[in-house]
């Protein structure tokens, strides 16, 4: 419920709901970097993605998870 209220407030304020502009894996804090590496490996192996696509998807997912903790 709180997440929905935050999204509504952001929309009313004209703020973007897109994930923050974190685009470099090296900018991730170490604990999130570890999560990223694990998620990318799972996406590559189980999801049959290329390493590049797995990295992109994993970064998107990690950014969203980080943003949800704010």
PyMOL Python script that loads the backbone (N, CA, C, O; Angstrom):
from pymol import cmd

cmd.read_pdbstr("""\
ATOM      1  N   UNK A   1       0.816  -1.191   0.000  1.00  0.00           N
ATOM      2  CA  UNK A   1       0.000   0.000   0.000  1.00  0.00           C
ATOM      3  C   UNK A   1       0.861   1.256   0.000  1.00  0.00           C
ATOM      4  O   UNK A   1       0.565   2.218  -0.710  1.00  0.00           O
ATOM      5  N   UNK A   2       1.930   1.247   0.800  1.00  0.00           N
ATOM      6  CA  UNK A   2       2.792   2.421   0.868  1.00  0.00           C
ATOM      7  C   UNK A   2       3.437   2.679  -0.485  1.00  0.00           C
ATOM      8  O   UNK A   2       3.542   3.827  -0.917  1.00  0.00           O
ATOM      9  N   UNK A   3       3.866   1.617  -1.152  1.00  0.00           N
ATOM     10  CA  UNK A   3       4.494   1.780  -2.460  1.00  0.00           C
ATOM     11  C   UNK A   3       3.535   2.436  -3.439  1.00  0.00           C
ATOM     12  O   UNK A   3       3.936   3.307  -4.211  1.00  0.00           O
ATOM     13  N   UNK A   4       2.271   2.028  -3.415  1.00  0.00           N
ATOM     14  CA  UNK A   4       1.268   2.614  -4.311  1.00  0.00           C
ATOM     15  C   UNK A   4       1.067   4.091  -4.005  1.00  0.00           C
ATOM     16  O   UNK A   4       0.930   4.900  -4.923  1.00  0.00           O
ATOM     17  N   UNK A   5       1.047   4.452  -2.724  1.00  0.00           N
ATOM     18  CA  UNK A   5       0.897   5.864  -2.348  1.00  0.00           C
ATOM     19  C   UNK A   5       2.099   6.688  -2.806  1.00  0.00           C
ATOM     20  O   UNK A   5       1.944   7.816  -3.275  1.00  0.00           O
ATOM     21  N   UNK A   6       3.290   6.124  -2.668  1.00  0.00           N
ATOM     22  CA  UNK A   6       4.492   6.826  -3.121  1.00  0.00           C
ATOM     23  C   UNK A   6       4.452   7.043  -4.628  1.00  0.00           C
ATOM     24  O   UNK A   6       4.840   8.106  -5.114  1.00  0.00           O
ATOM     25  N   UNK A   7       3.988   6.047  -5.366  1.00  0.00           N
ATOM     26  CA  UNK A   7       3.890   6.183  -6.823  1.00  0.00           C
ATOM     27  C   UNK A   7       2.873   7.258  -7.190  1.00  0.00           C
ATOM     28  O   UNK A   7       3.103   8.049  -8.105  1.00  0.00           O
ATOM     29  N   UNK A   8       1.752   7.286  -6.477  1.00  0.00           N
ATOM     30  CA  UNK A   8       0.726   8.292  -6.735  1.00  0.00           C
ATOM     31  C   UNK A   8       1.253   9.691  -6.443  1.00  0.00           C
ATOM     32  O   UNK A   8       1.028  10.617  -7.222  1.00  0.00           O
ATOM     33  N   UNK A   9       1.947   9.847  -5.332  1.00  0.00           N
ATOM     34  CA  UNK A   9       2.536  11.156  -4.996  1.00  0.00           C
ATOM     35  C   UNK A   9       3.549  11.583  -6.057  1.00  0.00           C
ATOM     36  O   UNK A   9       3.602  12.754  -6.434  1.00  0.00           O
ATOM     37  N   UNK A  10       4.345  10.641  -6.532  1.00  0.00           N
ATOM     38  CA  UNK A  10       5.335  10.961  -7.564  1.00  0.00           C
ATOM     39  C   UNK A  10       4.648  11.404  -8.845  1.00  0.00           C
ATOM     40  O   UNK A  10       5.090  12.354  -9.492  1.00  0.00           O
ATOM     41  N   UNK A  11       3.575  10.727  -9.214  1.00  0.00           N
ATOM     42  CA  UNK A  11       2.834  11.108 -10.421  1.00  0.00           C
ATOM     43  C   UNK A  11       2.233  12.501 -10.279  1.00  0.00           C
ATOM     44  O   UNK A  11       2.304  13.313 -11.202  1.00  0.00           O
ATOM     45  N   UNK A  12       1.643  12.772  -9.119  1.00  0.00           N
ATOM     46  CA  UNK A  12       1.042  14.089  -8.888  1.00  0.00           C
ATOM     47  C   UNK A  12       2.088  15.194  -8.915  1.00  0.00           C
ATOM     48  O   UNK A  12       1.814  16.305  -9.369  1.00  0.00           O
ATOM     49  N   UNK A  13       3.279  14.889  -8.432  1.00  0.00           N
ATOM     50  CA  UNK A  13       4.355  15.881  -8.405  1.00  0.00           C
ATOM     51  C   UNK A  13       5.059  15.996  -9.755  1.00  0.00           C
ATOM     52  O   UNK A  13       5.951  16.826  -9.925  1.00  0.00           O
ATOM     53  N   UNK A  14       4.662  15.173 -10.702  1.00  0.00           N
ATOM     54  CA  UNK A  14       5.272  15.216 -12.028  1.00  0.00           C
ATOM     55  C   UNK A  14       6.628  14.547 -12.094  1.00  0.00           C
ATOM     56  O   UNK A  14       7.385  14.769 -13.039  1.00  0.00           O
ATOM     57  N   UNK A  15       6.944  13.728 -11.102  1.00  0.00           N
ATOM     58  CA  UNK A  15       8.231  13.037 -11.085  1.00  0.00           C
ATOM     59  C   UNK A  15       8.163  11.782 -11.942  1.00  0.00           C
ATOM     60  O   UNK A  15       7.098  11.193 -12.126  1.00  0.00           O
ATOM     61  N   UNK A  16       9.293  11.394 -12.452  1.00  0.00           N
ATOM     62  CA  UNK A  16       9.384  10.177 -13.253  1.00  0.00           C
ATOM     63  C   UNK A  16       9.345   8.952 -12.350  1.00  0.00           C
ATOM     64  O   UNK A  16       9.893   8.964 -11.248  1.00  0.00           O
ATOM     65  N   UNK A  17       8.704   7.915 -12.817  1.00  0.00           N
ATOM     66  CA  UNK A  17       8.683   6.654 -12.085  1.00  0.00           C
ATOM     67  C   UNK A  17       9.751   5.696 -12.599  1.00  0.00           C
ATOM     68  O   UNK A  17       9.845   4.557 -12.142  1.00  0.00           O
ATOM     69  N   UNK A  18      10.544   6.157 -13.538  1.00  0.00           N
ATOM     70  CA  UNK A  18      11.615   5.326 -14.069  1.00  0.00           C
ATOM     71  C   UNK A  18      12.689   5.136 -13.007  1.00  0.00           C
ATOM     72  O   UNK A  18      12.852   5.987 -12.132  1.00  0.00           O
ATOM     73  N   UNK A  19      13.427   4.025 -13.073  1.00  0.00           N
ATOM     74  CA  UNK A  19      14.519   3.823 -12.128  1.00  0.00           C
ATOM     75  C   UNK A  19      15.554   4.940 -12.256  1.00  0.00           C
ATOM     76  O   UNK A  19      15.655   5.571 -13.307  1.00  0.00           O
ATOM     77  N   UNK A  20      16.316   5.185 -11.201  1.00  0.00           N
ATOM     78  CA  UNK A  20      17.339   6.218 -11.263  1.00  0.00           C
ATOM     79  C   UNK A  20      18.348   5.954 -12.372  1.00  0.00           C
ATOM     80  O   UNK A  20      18.417   4.846 -12.904  1.00  0.00           O
ATOM     81  N   UNK A  21      19.117   6.956 -12.713  1.00  0.00           N
ATOM     82  CA  UNK A  21      20.017   6.882 -13.860  1.00  0.00           C
ATOM     83  C   UNK A  21      21.331   6.178 -13.547  1.00  0.00           C
ATOM     84  O   UNK A  21      22.384   6.603 -14.023  1.00  0.00           O
ATOM     85  N   UNK A  22      21.289   5.142 -12.781  1.00  0.00           N
ATOM     86  CA  UNK A  22      22.471   4.340 -12.506  1.00  0.00           C
ATOM     87  C   UNK A  22      22.701   3.435 -13.709  1.00  0.00           C
ATOM     88  O   UNK A  22      21.884   2.560 -13.997  1.00  0.00           O
ATOM     89  N   UNK A  23      23.786   3.639 -14.396  1.00  0.00           N
ATOM     90  CA  UNK A  23      24.019   2.875 -15.617  1.00  0.00           C
ATOM     91  C   UNK A  23      25.315   2.079 -15.578  1.00  0.00           C
ATOM     92  O   UNK A  23      25.550   1.234 -16.442  1.00  0.00           O
ATOM     93  N   UNK A  24      26.151   2.339 -14.593  1.00  0.00           N
ATOM     94  CA  UNK A  24      27.439   1.666 -14.527  1.00  0.00           C
ATOM     95  C   UNK A  24      27.441   0.686 -13.357  1.00  0.00           C
ATOM     96  O   UNK A  24      27.158   1.061 -12.219  1.00  0.00           O
ATOM     97  N   UNK A  25      27.753  -0.533 -13.643  1.00  0.00           N
ATOM     98  CA  UNK A  25      27.778  -1.575 -12.619  1.00  0.00           C
ATOM     99  C   UNK A  25      28.758  -1.211 -11.512  1.00  0.00           C
ATOM    100  O   UNK A  25      28.528  -1.539 -10.348  1.00  0.00           O
ATOM    101  N   UNK A  26      29.842  -0.538 -11.862  1.00  0.00           N
ATOM    102  CA  UNK A  26      30.853  -0.167 -10.874  1.00  0.00           C
ATOM    103  C   UNK A  26      30.338   0.848  -9.859  1.00  0.00           C
ATOM    104  O   UNK A  26      30.962   1.038  -8.816  1.00  0.00           O
ATOM    105  N   UNK A  27      29.216   1.502 -10.141  1.00  0.00           N
ATOM    106  CA  UNK A  27      28.635   2.467  -9.211  1.00  0.00           C
ATOM    107  C   UNK A  27      27.834   1.787  -8.106  1.00  0.00           C
ATOM    108  O   UNK A  27      27.468   2.434  -7.125  1.00  0.00           O
ATOM    109  N   UNK A  28      27.556   0.498  -8.250  1.00  0.00           N
ATOM    110  CA  UNK A  28      26.765  -0.220  -7.252  1.00  0.00           C
ATOM    111  C   UNK A  28      27.559  -0.410  -5.961  1.00  0.00           C
ATOM    112  O   UNK A  28      28.754  -0.700  -6.003  1.00  0.00           O
ATOM    113  N   UNK A  29      26.890  -0.246  -4.805  1.00  0.00           N
ATOM    114  CA  UNK A  29      27.541  -0.624  -3.547  1.00  0.00           C
ATOM    115  C   UNK A  29      27.864  -2.119  -3.580  1.00  0.00           C
ATOM    116  O   UNK A  29      27.213  -2.878  -4.300  1.00  0.00           O
ATOM    117  N   UNK A  30      28.856  -2.541  -2.812  1.00  0.00           N
ATOM    118  CA  UNK A  30      29.352  -3.915  -2.893  1.00  0.00           C
ATOM    119  C   UNK A  30      28.255  -4.958  -2.668  1.00  0.00           C
ATOM    120  O   UNK A  30      28.206  -5.951  -3.394  1.00  0.00           O
ATOM    121  N   UNK A  31      27.374  -4.760  -1.680  1.00  0.00           N
ATOM    122  CA  UNK A  31      26.340  -5.769  -1.433  1.00  0.00           C
ATOM    123  C   UNK A  31      25.387  -5.890  -2.615  1.00  0.00           C
ATOM    124  O   UNK A  31      24.935  -6.987  -2.943  1.00  0.00           O
ATOM    125  N   UNK A  32      25.081  -4.763  -3.254  1.00  0.00           N
ATOM    126  CA  UNK A  32      24.213  -4.799  -4.438  1.00  0.00           C
ATOM    127  C   UNK A  32      24.967  -5.345  -5.645  1.00  0.00           C
ATOM    128  O   UNK A  32      24.370  -5.955  -6.531  1.00  0.00           O
ATOM    129  N   UNK A  33      26.267  -5.127  -5.676  1.00  0.00           N
ATOM    130  CA  UNK A  33      27.089  -5.674  -6.771  1.00  0.00           C
ATOM    131  C   UNK A  33      27.059  -7.201  -6.736  1.00  0.00           C
ATOM    132  O   UNK A  33      26.967  -7.856  -7.774  1.00  0.00           O
ATOM    133  N   UNK A  34      27.137  -7.753  -5.537  1.00  0.00           N
ATOM    134  CA  UNK A  34      27.075  -9.208  -5.387  1.00  0.00           C
ATOM    135  C   UNK A  34      25.715  -9.728  -5.845  1.00  0.00           C
ATOM    136  O   UNK A  34      25.636 -10.733  -6.551  1.00  0.00           O
ATOM    137  N   UNK A  35      24.646  -9.042  -5.441  1.00  0.00           N
ATOM    138  CA  UNK A  35      23.291  -9.415  -5.883  1.00  0.00           C
ATOM    139  C   UNK A  35      23.185  -9.350  -7.406  1.00  0.00           C
ATOM    140  O   UNK A  35      22.602 -10.229  -8.040  1.00  0.00           O
ATOM    141  N   UNK A  36      23.761  -8.291  -7.978  1.00  0.00           N
ATOM    142  CA  UNK A  36      23.742  -8.122  -9.433  1.00  0.00           C
ATOM    143  C   UNK A  36      24.441  -9.289 -10.125  1.00  0.00           C
ATOM    144  O   UNK A  36      23.894  -9.878 -11.057  1.00  0.00           O
ATOM    145  N   UNK A  37      25.639  -9.619  -9.676  1.00  0.00           N
ATOM    146  CA  UNK A  37      26.417 -10.691 -10.309  1.00  0.00           C
ATOM    147  C   UNK A  37      25.665 -12.022 -10.255  1.00  0.00           C
ATOM    148  O   UNK A  37      25.643 -12.773 -11.230  1.00  0.00           O
ATOM    149  N   UNK A  38      25.049 -12.304  -9.102  1.00  0.00           N
ATOM    150  CA  UNK A  38      24.300 -13.553  -8.970  1.00  0.00           C
ATOM    151  C   UNK A  38      23.085 -13.564  -9.898  1.00  0.00           C
ATOM    152  O   UNK A  38      22.813 -14.561 -10.567  1.00  0.00           O
ATOM    153  N   UNK A  39      22.362 -12.447  -9.929  1.00  0.00           N
ATOM    154  CA  UNK A  39      21.159 -12.377 -10.773  1.00  0.00           C
ATOM    155  C   UNK A  39      21.526 -12.494 -12.253  1.00  0.00           C
ATOM    156  O   UNK A  39      20.841 -13.182 -13.010  1.00  0.00           O
ATOM    157  N   UNK A  40      22.593 -11.830 -12.662  1.00  0.00           N
ATOM    158  CA  UNK A  40      23.028 -11.896 -14.057  1.00  0.00           C
ATOM    159  C   UNK A  40      23.410 -13.327 -14.443  1.00  0.00           C
ATOM    160  O   UNK A  40      23.098 -13.784 -15.543  1.00  0.00           O
ATOM    161  N   UNK A  41      24.081 -14.024 -13.538  1.00  0.00           N
ATOM    162  CA  UNK A  41      24.472 -15.409 -13.820  1.00  0.00           C
ATOM    163  C   UNK A  41      23.245 -16.306 -13.970  1.00  0.00           C
ATOM    164  O   UNK A  41      23.202 -17.167 -14.849  1.00  0.00           O
ATOM    165  N   UNK A  42      22.255 -16.101 -13.111  1.00  0.00           N
ATOM    166  CA  UNK A  42      21.021 -16.893 -13.200  1.00  0.00           C
ATOM    167  C   UNK A  42      20.299 -16.611 -14.511  1.00  0.00           C
ATOM    168  O   UNK A  42      19.841 -17.532 -15.188  1.00  0.00           O
ATOM    169  N   UNK A  43      20.202 -15.339 -14.864  1.00  0.00           N
ATOM    170  CA  UNK A  43      19.529 -14.974 -16.112  1.00  0.00           C
ATOM    171  C   UNK A  43      20.251 -15.552 -17.327  1.00  0.00           C
ATOM    172  O   UNK A  43      19.622 -15.990 -18.290  1.00  0.00           O
ATOM    173  N   UNK A  44      21.573 -15.546 -17.264  1.00  0.00           N
ATOM    174  CA  UNK A  44      22.351 -16.077 -18.388  1.00  0.00           C
ATOM    175  C   UNK A  44      22.185 -17.597 -18.492  1.00  0.00           C
ATOM    176  O   UNK A  44      21.948 -18.128 -19.577  1.00  0.00           O
ATOM    177  N   UNK A  45      22.308 -18.279 -17.377  1.00  0.00           N
ATOM    178  CA  UNK A  45      22.271 -19.740 -17.410  1.00  0.00           C
ATOM    179  C   UNK A  45      20.848 -20.275 -17.558  1.00  0.00           C
ATOM    180  O   UNK A  45      20.550 -21.007 -18.502  1.00  0.00           O
ATOM    181  N   UNK A  46      19.978 -19.909 -16.628  1.00  0.00           N
ATOM    182  CA  UNK A  46      18.604 -20.434 -16.648  1.00  0.00           C
ATOM    183  C   UNK A  46      17.740 -19.762 -17.706  1.00  0.00           C
ATOM    184  O   UNK A  46      16.880 -20.397 -18.315  1.00  0.00           O
ATOM    185  N   UNK A  47      17.978 -18.466 -17.919  1.00  0.00           N
ATOM    186  CA  UNK A  47      17.165 -17.727 -18.877  1.00  0.00           C
ATOM    187  C   UNK A  47      17.679 -17.806 -20.299  1.00  0.00           C
ATOM    188  O   UNK A  47      17.043 -17.309 -21.228  1.00  0.00           O
ATOM    189  N   UNK A  48      18.842 -18.436 -20.466  1.00  0.00           N
ATOM    190  CA  UNK A  48      19.440 -18.601 -21.798  1.00  0.00           C
ATOM    191  C   UNK A  48      19.676 -17.259 -22.498  1.00  0.00           C
ATOM    192  O   UNK A  48      19.550 -17.156 -23.718  1.00  0.00           O
ATOM    193  N   UNK A  49      20.023 -16.220 -21.700  1.00  0.00           N
ATOM    194  CA  UNK A  49      20.326 -14.915 -22.276  1.00  0.00           C
ATOM    195  C   UNK A  49      21.816 -14.810 -22.549  1.00  0.00           C
ATOM    196  O   UNK A  49      22.619 -15.521 -21.944  1.00  0.00           O
ATOM    197  N   UNK A  50      22.181 -13.920 -23.464  1.00  0.00           N
ATOM    198  CA  UNK A  50      23.599 -13.626 -23.641  1.00  0.00           C
ATOM    199  C   UNK A  50      24.071 -12.902 -22.385  1.00  0.00           C
ATOM    200  O   UNK A  50      23.255 -12.371 -21.631  1.00  0.00           O
ATOM    201  N   UNK A  51      25.370 -12.879 -22.159  1.00  0.00           N
ATOM    202  CA  UNK A  51      25.898 -12.206 -20.970  1.00  0.00           C
ATOM    203  C   UNK A  51      25.521 -10.728 -20.982  1.00  0.00           C
ATOM    204  O   UNK A  51      25.172 -10.162 -19.946  1.00  0.00           O
ATOM    205  N   UNK A  52      25.591 -10.114 -22.144  1.00  0.00           N
ATOM    206  CA  UNK A  52      25.253  -8.696 -22.259  1.00  0.00           C
ATOM    207  C   UNK A  52      23.786  -8.454 -21.890  1.00  0.00           C
ATOM    208  O   UNK A  52      23.482  -7.538 -21.125  1.00  0.00           O
ATOM    209  N   UNK A  53      22.887  -9.265 -22.427  1.00  0.00           N
ATOM    210  CA  UNK A  53      21.462  -9.113 -22.115  1.00  0.00           C
ATOM    211  C   UNK A  53      21.175  -9.434 -20.648  1.00  0.00           C
ATOM    212  O   UNK A  53      20.353  -8.774 -20.012  1.00  0.00           O
ATOM    213  N   UNK A  54      21.847 -10.438 -20.122  1.00  0.00           N
ATOM    214  CA  UNK A  54      21.668 -10.799 -18.712  1.00  0.00           C
ATOM    215  C   UNK A  54      22.127  -9.660 -17.804  1.00  0.00           C
ATOM    216  O   UNK A  54      21.470  -9.354 -16.809  1.00  0.00           O
ATOM    217  N   UNK A  55      23.254  -9.032 -18.147  1.00  0.00           N
ATOM    218  CA  UNK A  55      23.744  -7.894 -17.365  1.00  0.00           C
ATOM    219  C   UNK A  55      22.755  -6.734 -17.393  1.00  0.00           C
ATOM    220  O   UNK A  55      22.479  -6.124 -16.360  1.00  0.00           O
ATOM    221  N   UNK A  56      22.226  -6.432 -18.566  1.00  0.00           N
ATOM    222  CA  UNK A  56      21.259  -5.333 -18.692  1.00  0.00           C
ATOM    223  C   UNK A  56      20.016  -5.600 -17.855  1.00  0.00           C
ATOM    224  O   UNK A  56      19.550  -4.725 -17.125  1.00  0.00           O
ATOM    225  N   UNK A  57      19.480  -6.815 -17.965  1.00  0.00           N
ATOM    226  CA  UNK A  57      18.271  -7.168 -17.220  1.00  0.00           C
ATOM    227  C   UNK A  57      18.534  -7.168 -15.716  1.00  0.00           C
ATOM    228  O   UNK A  57      17.725  -6.660 -14.939  1.00  0.00           O
ATOM    229  N   UNK A  58      19.656  -7.734 -15.315  1.00  0.00           N
ATOM    230  CA  UNK A  58      19.990  -7.786 -13.890  1.00  0.00           C
ATOM    231  C   UNK A  58      20.152  -6.381 -13.322  1.00  0.00           C
ATOM    232  O   UNK A  58      19.701  -6.115 -12.207  1.00  0.00           O
ATOM    233  N   UNK A  59      20.784  -5.481 -14.062  1.00  0.00           N
ATOM    234  CA  UNK A  59      20.962  -4.110 -13.590  1.00  0.00           C
ATOM    235  C   UNK A  59      19.613  -3.421 -13.425  1.00  0.00           C
ATOM    236  O   UNK A  59      19.391  -2.718 -12.439  1.00  0.00           O
ATOM    237  N   UNK A  60      18.714  -3.615 -14.381  1.00  0.00           N
ATOM    238  CA  UNK A  60      17.368  -3.038 -14.262  1.00  0.00           C
ATOM    239  C   UNK A  60      16.679  -3.533 -12.996  1.00  0.00           C
ATOM    240  O   UNK A  60      16.092  -2.749 -12.251  1.00  0.00           O
ATOM    241  N   UNK A  61      16.756  -4.834 -12.762  1.00  0.00           N
ATOM    242  CA  UNK A  61      16.096  -5.420 -11.593  1.00  0.00           C
ATOM    243  C   UNK A  61      16.696  -4.906 -10.289  1.00  0.00           C
ATOM    244  O   UNK A  61      15.966  -4.610  -9.343  1.00  0.00           O
ATOM    245  N   UNK A  62      18.010  -4.800 -10.233  1.00  0.00           N
ATOM    246  CA  UNK A  62      18.680  -4.327  -9.020  1.00  0.00           C
ATOM    247  C   UNK A  62      18.337  -2.864  -8.755  1.00  0.00           C
ATOM    248  O   UNK A  62      18.098  -2.487  -7.608  1.00  0.00           O
ATOM    249  N   UNK A  63      18.309  -2.047  -9.785  1.00  0.00           N
ATOM    250  CA  UNK A  63      17.956  -0.636  -9.612  1.00  0.00           C
ATOM    251  C   UNK A  63      16.544  -0.511  -9.050  1.00  0.00           C
ATOM    252  O   UNK A  63      16.303   0.293  -8.150  1.00  0.00           O
ATOM    253  N   UNK A  64      15.626  -1.291  -9.568  1.00  0.00           N
ATOM    254  CA  UNK A  64      14.247  -1.249  -9.066  1.00  0.00           C
ATOM    255  C   UNK A  64      14.202  -1.688  -7.606  1.00  0.00           C
ATOM    256  O   UNK A  64      13.519  -1.066  -6.792  1.00  0.00           O
ATOM    257  N   UNK A  65      14.923  -2.751  -7.273  1.00  0.00           N
ATOM    258  CA  UNK A  65      14.947  -3.215  -5.880  1.00  0.00           C
ATOM    259  C   UNK A  65      15.552  -2.163  -4.962  1.00  0.00           C
ATOM    260  O   UNK A  65      15.049  -1.944  -3.860  1.00  0.00           O
ATOM    261  N   UNK A  66      16.624  -1.510  -5.398  1.00  0.00           N
ATOM    262  CA  UNK A  66      17.242  -0.460  -4.594  1.00  0.00           C
ATOM    263  C   UNK A  66      16.274   0.700  -4.401  1.00  0.00           C
ATOM    264  O   UNK A  66      16.157   1.248  -3.306  1.00  0.00           O
ATOM    265  N   UNK A  67      15.591   1.062  -5.463  1.00  0.00           N
ATOM    266  CA  UNK A  67      14.651   2.183  -5.413  1.00  0.00           C
ATOM    267  C   UNK A  67      13.480   1.876  -4.482  1.00  0.00           C
ATOM    268  O   UNK A  67      12.981   2.773  -3.803  1.00  0.00           O
ATOM    269  N   UNK A  68      13.044   0.637  -4.443  1.00  0.00           N
ATOM    270  CA  UNK A  68      11.920   0.254  -3.581  1.00  0.00           C
ATOM    271  C   UNK A  68      12.268   0.313  -2.101  1.00  0.00           C
ATOM    272  O   UNK A  68      11.369   0.369  -1.262  1.00  0.00           O
ATOM    273  N   UNK A  69      13.553   0.300  -1.764  1.00  0.00           N
ATOM    274  CA  UNK A  69      13.971   0.364  -0.367  1.00  0.00           C
ATOM    275  C   UNK A  69      14.068   1.790   0.152  1.00  0.00           C
ATOM    276  O   UNK A  69      14.241   2.004   1.352  1.00  0.00           O
ATOM    277  N   UNK A  70      13.960   2.752  -0.727  1.00  0.00           N
ATOM    278  CA  UNK A  70      14.078   4.161  -0.306  1.00  0.00           C
ATOM    279  C   UNK A  70      12.857   4.600   0.442  1.00  0.00           C
ATOM    280  O   UNK A  70      12.778   5.751   0.872  1.00  0.00           O
TER     281      UNK A  70
END
""", "prot")
cmd.dss("prot")
cmd.show_as("cartoon", "prot")
cmd.util.cbc("prot")
cmd.orient("prot")
